[in-house]
Amino acid sequence: MRKYFFNRLLHVFFPSRCWHCTEELIAEEKFLCCYCDQELERVYYGPINVHLLEEIDCYGLYFYEEKSLVQKLIHGLKYGHIKQLGFELGFRLAATLPKSCLPQLILPVPITPRKCLERGYNQSEWISKGFQACTGVRMNVKLLKRIKNTPSQTQLSKRERQKNVDGAFKLAQPLPPGINHVGIIDDVLTTGATLQQVVKVLNAAYPHLRITIFVASIARG
Ligand SMILES: [Zn+2]
């Protein structure tokens, strides 16, 4: 209760504004006003099957389209230094999931140490932090390592993308004992080529491991 009043007070003196339209937010709103929020197109509800990822269930929060608000949010998260956006997206993503799909451990898709130095953080880690805060499922950032940087994939065909990310990841640590279901977390799923590589690395070491994919956004088509 005390926290609630403190937040109200904070809001009166420092009104926060909608990240998109800059309208003043009411205390219950976070980042976006309710009007802008309606622009975000939810992926309802069950798992999506992605061709490259075969049997693996993928859960997504919003549809990703060119020039959409979702694209702006992801851009802000990756290039605008607004890492709290990742937390918010991860929390929202986790909030609507059925309990049966929740893993025992979450693994954010890593970026190379060099990229991390440039950006200051890994966006998927921030999505995972929100996911963790909502579900209590712990994240592990040491297990997967990215050893190869992949240049922007947007201009590449599906086959080129697959080649581009081949051998990009490795397992740096074994899974903790007793873990038989992990979740992989990423910001955008386009063809699934990147996530396919992560799955491949995990499957090679743990053929019976259950893997579920959770992404903040999924490209249409
Ligand atoms: Zn707004």
Residues whose N, C-alpha, C, O or C-beta is under 5 A from the ligand:
A	BS01	ZN	C18 H20 C21 T22 E23 L32 C33 C36
